[in-house]
Amino acid sequence: MKRGRQVVAWGVALLATLGLAALSRATWRAHPEPSGAFRLTWSARPEQIETCRRLSEAELAERPVHMRQEVMCEGAAATYRLQVWLGEHQVDDEVLRGGGLRSDRPIYVLRDYPAPPGTYRLRVEMRRVESVAEDTTGAAADTGMSLDRGVREAEERRRRRLEAVPAELSLDETVVLGVRRVALVTWDTETRRLRVVK
């Protein structure tokens, strides 16, 4: 009886192995349709929109010496409106926010727009929703904490602005989409522009 079970078990194992080997040679298409897709994929940090004001002498006197800054800024992360057109048809229109509780983490864009093979005029626009007022605080001036603290703070703001998504990104390009091909739209951090990778 025990020997009979072993023969049956070996037979089942052999049939399973042969079946698996036969299935591994079968052709399979992930996308049986001939259509391709336009894919938007990038991530970038949103710009920090700050409102700055110069503190009065009375306000500075109320603060401990190590916390005295002449210029105080409050702000939030910017939001961006993404719009996408294929030819004359708008296929997307939404507002993007950064991740995290305060929305100050990177914005992740990952969108697919299926389309049959052909030639398309692809337009992508991403614009900051909030308007930004000019800084009239003189934040680059010395704040008194150290000889060049104001200069350092202004430099830090400028660096953050350069790392953030520009206020406006746009792409308007004619793209030939092949059978089962993907045209990738991404943000080039070096040139600070949207570009198509085929």
MIRO-804662 format. One record per atom (N, C-alpha, C): residue number from 1; chain; atom name; x, y, z. Coordinates in steps of 0.02 Angstrom, whole numbers. Each point is the difference from the previous one (the first is absolute). Layout:
% residues N
<NUM A CA <X Y Z>>
...
% end
This chain:
% residues 198
<1 A N <42 -59 0>>
<1 A CA <-42 59 0>>
<1 A C <44 63 0>>
<2 A N <52 -2 42>>
<2 A CA <44 57 4>>
<2 A C <36 10 -66>>
<3 A N <21 -52 -32>>
<3 A CA <35 4 -64>>
<3 A C <-46 29 -54>>
<4 A N <-63 -16 1>>
<4 A CA <-48 26 -49>>
<4 A C <-9 75 6>>
<5 A N <-1 25 62>>
<5 A CA <-5 72 10>>
<5 A C <61 37 -26>>
<6 A N <58 -30 10>>
<6 A CA <61 32 -24>>
<6 A C <1 4 -76>>
<7 A N <-23 -52 -33>>
<7 A CA <-2 0 -73>>
<7 A C <-48 55 -25>>
<8 A N <-59 4 33>>
<8 A CA <-49 51 -20>>
<8 A C <29 70 12>>
<9 A N <33 11 57>>
<9 A CA <29 65 15>>
<9 A C <54 19 -51>>
<10 A N <43 -48 -18>>
<10 A CA <51 13 -51>>
<10 A C <-32 15 -68>>
<11 A N <-53 -36 -16>>
<11 A CA <-35 12 -64>>
<11 A C <-31 70 -2>>
<12 A N <-31 21 55>>
<12 A CA <-30 67 3>>
<12 A C <54 54 -6>>
<13 A N <56 -10 35>>
<13 A CA <55 48 -3>>
<13 A C <29 5 -70>>
<14 A N <7 -58 -35>>
<14 A CA <26 0 -68>>
<14 A C <-48 36 -48>>
<15 A N <-65 -13 7>>
<15 A CA <-50 33 -43>>
<15 A C <0 76 13>>
<16 A N <5 19 63>>
<16 A CA <1 72 17>>
<16 A C <61 33 -30>>
<17 A N <58 -33 3>>
<17 A CA <61 28 -29>>
<17 A C <-5 7 -75>>
<18 A N <-26 -52 -33>>
<18 A CA <-8 3 -73>>
<18 A C <-51 54 -20>>
<19 A N <-53 6 38>>
<19 A CA <-50 52 -15>>
<19 A C <29 70 9>>
<20 A N <39 10 52>>
<20 A CA <32 65 12>>
<20 A C <50 16 -55>>
<21 A N <37 -50 -22>>
<21 A CA <48 11 -55>>
<21 A C <-37 18 -65>>
<22 A N <-56 -32 -13>>
<22 A CA <-38 15 -61>>
<22 A C <-29 71 4>>
<23 A N <-26 19 59>>
<23 A CA <-28 68 7>>
<23 A C <53 54 -5>>
<24 A N <62 -15 20>>
<24 A CA <52 51 -3>>
<24 A C <19 16 -72>>
<25 A N <-15 -44 -47>>
<25 A CA <15 13 -71>>
<25 A C <-57 33 -37>>
<26 A N <-58 4 31>>
<26 A CA <-58 31 -33>>
<26 A C <11 75 -5>>
<27 A N <-24 28 -56>>
<27 A CA <5 73 -8>>
<27 A C <-58 34 36>>
<28 A N <17 58 28>>
<28 A CA <-50 39 37>>
<28 A C <15 73 -9>>
<29 A N <-51 38 -15>>
<29 A CA <9 72 -9>>
<29 A C <-34 36 58>>
<30 A N <38 42 32>>
<30 A CA <-29 39 56>>
<30 A C <-53 48 -27>>
<31 A N <10 27 -59>>
<31 A CA <-47 46 -31>>
<31 A C <-18 -26 -69>>
<32 A N <-53 -39 -4>>
<32 A CA <-19 -27 -66>>
<32 A C <-24 54 -49>>
<33 A N <-21 57 27>>
<33 A CA <-23 55 -42>>
<33 A C <61 33 -33>>
<34 A N <-7 28 -59>>
<34 A CA <56 34 -32>>
<34 A C <13 70 27>>
<35 A N <-43 24 46>>
<35 A CA <6 69 23>>
<35 A C <62 10 43>>
<36 A N <24 61 0>>
<36 A CA <56 20 42>>
<36 A C <-24 45 56>>
<37 A N <45 40 27>>
<37 A CA <-21 45 54>>
<37 A C <48 59 5>>
<38 A N <-27 54 26>>
<38 A CA <41 57 20>>
<38 A C <4 -4 76>>
<39 A N <61 2 26>>
<39 A CA <10 -7 72>>
<39 A C <36 61 27>>
<40 A N <-30 31 51>>
<40 A CA <31 56 35>>
<40 A C <30 -28 64>>
<41 A N <64 11 11>>
<41 A CA <31 -25 61>>
<41 A C <57 45 22>>
<42 A N <-9 30 58>>
<42 A CA <54 39 31>>
<42 A C <-19 14 73>>
<43 A N <49 22 37>>
<43 A CA <-12 23 68>>
<43 A C <42 62 11>>
<44 A N <-27 46 38>>
<44 A CA <36 63 14>>
<44 A C <-30 31 62>>
<45 A N <40 39 33>>
<45 A CA <-22 34 61>>
<45 A C <-40 63 -18>>
<46 A N <-57 11 34>>
<46 A CA <-38 61 -13>>
<46 A C <36 61 28>>
<47 A N <-13 57 -30>>
<47 A CA <29 62 25>>
<47 A C <-32 19 66>>
<48 A N <39 29 45>>
<48 A CA <-25 24 64>>
<48 A C <-22 73 -9>>
<49 A N <-64 12 9>>
<49 A CA <-27 68 -6>>
<49 A C <2 32 69>>
<50 A N <40 51 7>>
<50 A CA <9 31 66>>
<50 A C <-23 73 0>>
<51 A N <-28 21 56>>
<51 A CA <-16 69 13>>
<51 A C <47 23 55>>
<52 A N <42 47 -15>>
<52 A CA <50 23 48>>
<52 A C <-16 71 23>>
<53 A N <17 14 63>>
<53 A CA <-7 68 26>>
<53 A C <57 14 48>>
<54 A N <16 63 4>>
<54 A CA <54 22 45>>
<54 A C <-31 12 70>>
<55 A N <30 -30 51>>
<55 A CA <-25 8 69>>
<55 A C <19 69 27>>
<56 A N <-45 26 42>>
<56 A CA <13 65 32>>
<56 A C <51 -9 57>>
<57 A N <26 55 24>>
<57 A CA <48 -2 56>>
<57 A C <-33 -31 62>>
<58 A N <-65 16 11>>
<58 A CA <-35 -27 58>>
<58 A C <-7 -76 -6>>
<59 A N <-17 -26 -59>>
<59 A CA <-6 -72 -10>>
<59 A C <67 -35 10>>
<60 A N <54 31 -25>>
<60 A CA <66 -30 9>>
<60 A C <20 -2 74>>
<61 A N <-18 52 37>>
<61 A CA <18 3 71>>
<61 A C <-35 -54 41>>
<62 A N <-59 -22 -22>>
<62 A CA <-38 -52 35>>
<62 A C <30 -70 -9>>
<63 A N <41 -9 -50>>
<63 A CA <28 -66 -15>>
<63 A C <67 -10 34>>
<64 A N <16 -63 16>>
<64 A CA <67 -15 27>>
<64 A C <53 21 -52>>
<65 A N <59 16 24>>
<65 A CA <53 25 -44>>
<65 A C <15 -49 -57>>
<66 A N <2 -65 16>>
<66 A CA <18 -49 -52>>
<66 A C <-56 -10 -52>>
<67 A N <-59 29 10>>
<67 A CA <-55 -8 -48>>
<67 A C <-17 66 -35>>
<68 A N <42 49 5>>
<68 A CA <-15 65 -30>>
<68 A C <21 1 -73>>
<69 A N <-51 1 -42>>
<69 A CA <9 8 -71>>
<69 A C <-42 60 -22>>
<70 A N <30 44 -37>>
<70 A CA <-37 60 -21>>
<70 A C <-55 -16 -49>>
<71 A N <9 -52 -39>>
<71 A CA <-49 -17 -51>>
<71 A C <-32 -68 20>>
<72 A N <-67 -1 4>>
<72 A CA <-36 -62 16>>
<72 A C <-42 -20 -61>>
<73 A N <5 -62 -19>>
<73 A CA <-37 -24 -58>>
<73 A C <-46 -57 20>>
<74 A N <-60 1 -29>>
<74 A CA <-48 -54 7>>
<74 A C <-20 -21 -70>>
<75 A N <-14 -64 -8>>
<75 A CA <-18 -20 -67>>
<75 A C <-28 -70 -5>>
<76 A N <-13 -20 -61>>
<76 A CA <-26 -66 -15>>
<76 A C <27 -21 -68>>
<77 A N <-6 -64 -13>>
<77 A CA <23 -26 -65>>
<77 A C <-50 18 -55>>
<78 A N <27 15 -59>>
<78 A CA <-42 18 -57>>
<78 A C <-37 -61 -27>>
<79 A N <-56 12 -32>>
<79 A CA <-36 -52 -37>>
<79 A C <5 17 -74>>
<80 A N <-8 -50 -43>>
<80 A CA <9 8 -72>>
<80 A C <-58 -31 -37>>
<81 A N <-20 34 -54>>
<81 A CA <-54 -26 -42>>
<81 A C <31 -34 -60>>
<82 A N <-15 -65 -9>>
<82 A CA <25 -39 -57>>
<82 A C <-55 -7 -51>>
<83 A N <16 18 -63>>
<83 A CA <-47 -8 -55>>
<83 A C <36 -36 -58>>
<84 A N <-35 -48 -30>>
<84 A CA <30 -40 -55>>
<84 A C <-50 -3 -58>>
<85 A N <25 12 -61>>
<85 A CA <-40 -6 -60>>
<85 A C <34 -48 -48>>
<86 A N <-40 -43 -31>>
<86 A CA <22 -41 -57>>
<86 A C <-39 26 -60>>
<87 A N <34 33 -45>>
<87 A CA <-35 33 -55>>
<87 A C <-41 57 29>>
<88 A N <-65 1 -16>>
<88 A CA <-45 52 26>>
<88 A C <-38 -23 61>>
<89 A N <11 -62 22>>
<89 A CA <-38 -28 56>>
<89 A C <40 6 65>>
<90 A N <-31 32 50>>
<90 A CA <31 4 65>>
<90 A C <-12 -66 37>>
<91 A N <55 -33 20>>
<91 A CA <-7 -65 32>>
<91 A C <13 3 76>>
<92 A N <23 57 25>>
<92 A CA <12 6 72>>
<92 A C <-1 73 21>>
<93 A N <-28 12 59>>
<93 A CA <-2 67 29>>
<93 A C <-9 -10 75>>
<94 A N <55 8 38>>
<94 A CA <-4 -11 72>>
<94 A C <51 43 37>>
<95 A N <-12 9 64>>
<95 A CA <46 38 43>>
<95 A C <43 -50 39>>
<96 A N <66 12 -3>>
<96 A CA <48 -44 33>>
<96 A C <27 32 64>>
<97 A N <7 -40 52>>
<97 A CA <28 23 63>>
<97 A C <58 -46 19>>
<98 A N <47 27 37>>
<98 A CA <55 -40 25>>
<98 A C <-24 -50 52>>
<99 A N <40 -50 12>>
<99 A CA <-17 -50 50>>
<99 A C <11 26 71>>
<100 A N <-18 -40 48>>
<100 A CA <11 18 70>>
<100 A C <-58 40 29>>
<101 A N <0 6 65>>
<101 A CA <-53 35 36>>
<101 A C <-5 73 -20>>
<102 A N <57 32 -11>>
<102 A CA <2 71 -19>>
<102 A C <6 9 -75>>
<103 A N <-4 -53 -37>>
<103 A CA <6 2 -74>>
<103 A C <67 29 -23>>
<104 A N <52 -6 41>>
<104 A CA <65 28 -18>>
<104 A C <49 -53 -25>>
<105 A N <-23 -61 -7>>
<105 A CA <41 -53 -28>>
<105 A C <-6 1 -76>>
<106 A N <41 -39 -36>>
<106 A CA <-3 3 -74>>
<106 A C <-69 -17 -28>>
<107 A N <-14 30 -57>>
<107 A CA <-60 -16 -39>>
<107 A C <20 -57 -46>>
<108 A N <-40 -53 -1>>
<108 A CA <14 -57 -44>>
<108 A C <-53 0 -55>>
<109 A N <23 2 -62>>
<109 A CA <-44 -3 -58>>
<109 A C <12 -66 -34>>
<110 A N <-52 -41 -6>>
<110 A CA <3 -63 -37>>
<110 A C <-69 -11 -31>>
<111 A N <-5 16 -64>>
<111 A CA <-64 -4 -36>>
<111 A C <11 -36 -66>>
<112 A N <-46 -43 -20>>
<112 A CA <1 -34 -65>>
<112 A C <-62 20 -39>>
<113 A N <9 16 -64>>
<113 A CA <-55 17 -45>>
<113 A C <5 -46 -61>>
<114 A N <-39 -55 -1>>
<114 A CA <3 -45 -58>>
<114 A C <-23 36 -63>>
<115 A N <31 -19 -57>>
<115 A CA <-18 30 -64>>
<115 A C <19 -48 -56>>
<116 A N <-40 -3 -54>>
<116 A CA <18 -43 -57>>
<116 A C <61 29 -35>>
<117 A N <36 -42 -38>>
<117 A CA <59 26 -36>>
<117 A C <-19 58 -46>>
<118 A N <46 47 -6>>
<118 A CA <-13 57 -43>>
<118 A C <44 59 19>>
<119 A N <-14 57 -32>>
<119 A CA <36 62 14>>
<119 A C <-45 46 40>>
<120 A N <28 25 55>>
<120 A CA <-40 41 46>>
<120 A C <36 65 16>>
<121 A N <-40 52 11>>
<121 A CA <27 61 31>>
<121 A C <-11 -8 75>>
<122 A N <54 -6 37>>
<122 A CA <-4 -9 72>>
<122 A C <16 66 35>>
<123 A N <-47 22 42>>
<123 A CA <12 61 40>>
<123 A C <-9 -16 74>>
<124 A N <50 19 38>>
<124 A CA <-1 -10 73>>
<124 A C <16 67 32>>
<125 A N <-42 21 47>>
<125 A CA <12 62 36>>
<125 A C <-7 -13 75>>
<126 A N <47 26 38>>
<126 A CA <-3 -4 73>>
<126 A C <16 69 27>>
<127 A N <-50 32 30>>
<127 A CA <8 69 24>>
<127 A C <-15 5 74>>
<128 A N <39 41 34>>
<128 A CA <-13 12 71>>
<128 A C <-67 35 7>>
<129 A N <-40 -21 48>>
<129 A CA <-66 28 11>>
<129 A C <5 67 37>>
<130 A N <43 4 50>>
<130 A CA <6 60 41>>
<130 A C <42 53 -35>>
<131 A N <-18 63 11>>
<131 A CA <43 54 -25>>
<131 A C <47 19 56>>
<132 A N <58 27 -19>>
<132 A CA <51 17 50>>
<132 A C <12 74 -2>>
<133 A N <-3 32 58>>
<133 A CA <14 72 6>>
<133 A C <75 11 2>>
<134 A N <22 58 -21>>
<134 A CA <71 17 3>>
<134 A C <22 6 73>>
<135 A N <60 -21 15>>
<135 A CA <28 5 67>>
<135 A C <24 72 11>>
<136 A N <-33 35 47>>
<136 A CA <19 70 13>>
<136 A C <30 7 70>>
<137 A N <21 -56 30>>
<137 A CA <25 3 69>>
<137 A C <73 18 4>>
<138 A N <35 -3 -56>>
<138 A CA <72 11 3>>
<138 A C <34 -58 36>>
<139 A N <-23 -62 -13>>
<139 A CA <23 -59 36>>
<139 A C <74 -13 -10>>
<140 A N <30 28 -51>>
<140 A CA <70 -12 -11>>
<140 A C <44 43 44>>
<141 A N <-30 48 35>>
<141 A CA <40 43 44>>
<141 A C <20 -38 62>>
<142 A N <52 25 34>>
<142 A CA <24 -32 61>>
<142 A C <-52 6 54>>
<143 A N <-16 -56 34>>
<143 A CA <-51 -1 53>>
<143 A C <29 14 68>>
<144 A N <66 3 7>>
<144 A CA <31 15 64>>
<144 A C <22 -61 38>>
<145 A N <-24 -60 -18>>
<145 A CA <20 -61 36>>
<145 A C <73 -17 -15>>
<146 A N <20 10 -60>>
<146 A CA <70 -10 -20>>
<146 A C <12 47 -58>>
<147 A N <61 8 -20>>
<147 A CA <16 49 -51>>
<147 A C <-35 -14 -67>>
<148 A N <-10 -64 -16>>
<148 A CA <-29 -14 -65>>
<148 A C <-61 -46 3>>
<149 A N <-36 -1 55>>
<149 A CA <-58 -44 6>>
<149 A C <-53 16 -52>>
<150 A N <-15 64 -9>>
<150 A CA <-50 19 -49>>
<150 A C <18 -23 -70>>
<151 A N <64 6 -16>>
<151 A CA <24 -23 -66>>
<151 A C <-8 -76 -6>>
<152 A N <16 -36 54>>
<152 A CA <-7 -73 -1>>
<152 A C <-73 -21 -8>>
<153 A N <-45 35 36>>
<153 A CA <-71 -17 -5>>
<153 A C <-26 13 -71>>
<154 A N <21 55 -30>>
<154 A CA <-21 16 -68>>
<154 A C <27 -53 -49>>
<155 A N <62 -21 11>>
<155 A CA <31 -52 -42>>
<155 A C <-37 -66 8>>
<156 A N <-19 -17 61>>
<156 A CA <-37 -62 12>>
<156 A C <-69 2 -35>>
<157 A N <-34 57 2>>
<157 A CA <-64 7 -35>>
<157 A C <10 -8 -75>>
<158 A N <53 30 -26>>
<158 A CA <14 -5 -72>>
<158 A C <15 -73 -20>>
<159 A N <37 -35 41>>
<159 A CA <17 -70 -14>>
<159 A C <-64 -43 1>>
<160 A N <-43 11 50>>
<160 A CA <-62 -39 3>>
<160 A C <-44 14 -60>>
<161 A N <-1 63 -23>>
<161 A CA <-40 18 -58>>
<161 A C <25 -36 -63>>
<162 A N <67 -6 -7>>
<162 A CA <28 -33 -58>>
<162 A C <-13 -76 1>>
<163 A N <-4 -29 60>>
<163 A CA <-14 -71 5>>
<163 A C <-74 -16 -11>>
<164 A N <-42 49 9>>
<164 A CA <-72 -11 -5>>
<164 A C <-23 2 -73>>
<165 A N <-61 -24 -11>>
<165 A CA <-31 3 -66>>
<165 A C <-8 73 -19>>
<166 A N <17 18 -62>>
<166 A CA <-11 70 -21>>
<166 A C <-75 17 2>>
<167 A N <-14 63 0>>
<167 A CA <-70 22 3>>
<167 A C <-39 -24 -61>>
<168 A N <34 -13 -54>>
<168 A CA <-34 -21 -61>>
<168 A C <43 -48 -40>>
<169 A N <-28 -58 -16>>
<169 A CA <32 -49 -45>>
<169 A C <-47 -12 -58>>
<170 A N <27 -4 -60>>
<170 A CA <-44 -14 -57>>
<170 A C <38 -39 -53>>
<171 A N <-37 -40 -37>>
<171 A CA <27 -39 -55>>
<171 A C <-52 1 -56>>
<172 A N <21 14 -60>>
<172 A CA <-44 -1 -59>>
<172 A C <41 -31 -56>>
<173 A N <-14 -64 -14>>
<173 A CA <42 -36 -47>>
<173 A C <-42 -49 -40>>
<174 A N <20 -12 -63>>
<174 A CA <-31 -51 -41>>
<174 A C <36 -65 11>>
<175 A N <-37 -53 18>>
<175 A CA <30 -64 17>>
<175 A C <-32 -55 -42>>
<176 A N <43 -43 -28>>
<176 A CA <-24 -58 -37>>
<176 A C <-1 -59 48>>
<177 A N <-59 -28 12>>
<177 A CA <-7 -56 47>>
<177 A C <-6 -64 -40>>
<178 A N <47 -47 11>>
<178 A CA <0 -64 -35>>
<178 A C <-45 -51 32>>
<179 A N <-4 -59 -31>>
<179 A CA <-40 -55 25>>
<179 A C <30 -25 66>>
<180 A N <-40 -3 52>>
<180 A CA <21 -23 66>>
<180 A C <61 37 26>>
<181 A N <6 64 -16>>
<181 A CA <56 42 23>>
<181 A C <-25 49 52>>
<182 A N <47 23 40>>
<182 A CA <-16 50 52>>
<182 A C <44 61 -12>>
<183 A N <-31 58 -5>>
<183 A CA <36 64 -4>>
<183 A C <2 27 71>>
<184 A N <59 7 27>>
<184 A CA <9 20 69>>
<184 A C <13 75 5>>
<185 A N <-40 35 41>>
<185 A CA <10 71 13>>
<185 A C <28 6 70>>
<186 A N <58 32 7>>
<186 A CA <32 8 65>>
<186 A C <27 70 9>>
<187 A N <17 17 61>>
<187 A CA <29 65 15>>
<187 A C <75 -8 6>>
<188 A N <36 36 -42>>
<188 A CA <73 -2 1>>
<188 A C <25 51 51>>
<189 A N <30 -24 55>>
<189 A CA <20 45 54>>
<189 A C <58 45 -20>>
<190 A N <41 -21 -49>>
<190 A CA <57 42 -20>>
<190 A C <-23 59 -43>>
<191 A N <-43 -13 -49>>
<191 A CA <-24 53 -44>>
<191 A C <-63 34 29>>
<192 A N <-30 -32 52>>
<192 A CA <-61 25 32>>
<192 A C <-57 9 -50>>
<193 A N <-7 -52 -44>>
<193 A CA <-53 0 -50>>
<193 A C <-31 -69 -4>>
<194 A N <-62 -3 -26>>
<194 A CA <-31 -64 -16>>
<194 A C <28 -23 -67>>
<195 A N <10 -66 -7>>
<195 A CA <24 -26 -64>>
<195 A C <-29 -68 -12>>
<196 A N <-3 -21 -65>>
<196 A CA <-26 -64 -20>>
<196 A C <57 -48 -13>>
<197 A N <-4 -60 29>>
<197 A CA <49 -53 -11>>
<197 A C <-37 -55 -37>>
<198 A N <25 -19 -59>>
<198 A CA <-34 -53 -39>>
<198 A C <38 -65 4>>
% end
